Amino acid sequence: MNVLDYDYYFSLVDAFYRNDYAKTILIFDEILDKGFNETNFLNGLMKHFRDLLMLQNPGTVKLLEVGENIAKKYEVQAKGVSVKFLLKGIQLLNGFSVEHKAVLDKRLHVELALI
């Protein structure tokens, strides 16, 4: 089905927030080893940031489109990150996603985005 486990995205956001760049690269390597491609990964990570942002405001919580168990994980993580962090992440990921199509070394390009 080629759907990446949410736990990877939760772990990545935690690592980003702690500035643990080595961990982010190791998680990404594990994701690639499982056969996921870079483009789908970037899109999924951007959606994860968007979903966390939706939980920052009571009026947009209803826009979260996940099951109850995953929603609880989102709620916990959303409380631990700032809106500024999420907006910067979305902006950065969007820029890298746009450039991604033209890049020859897609893995390196994503690694730079994660760093």
Number of C-alpha atoms within 10 A of each C-alpha: 3 9 9 16 9 14 11 16 21 17 14 21 22 17 18 18 13 10 12 14 17 13 18 22 18 13 17 22 14 13 17 14 10 11 10 16 14 20 15 14 18 19 13 16 22 21 15 20 23 17 22 26 23 20 22 17 11 8 9 12 16 10 11 16 10 11 8 9 8 12 17 12 14 23 16 12 16 19 12 10 16 13 17 10 13 21 14 12 20 19 12 14 21 15 12 18 20 10 12 18 10 9 12 9 9 16 17 12 16 20 16 12 15 21 13
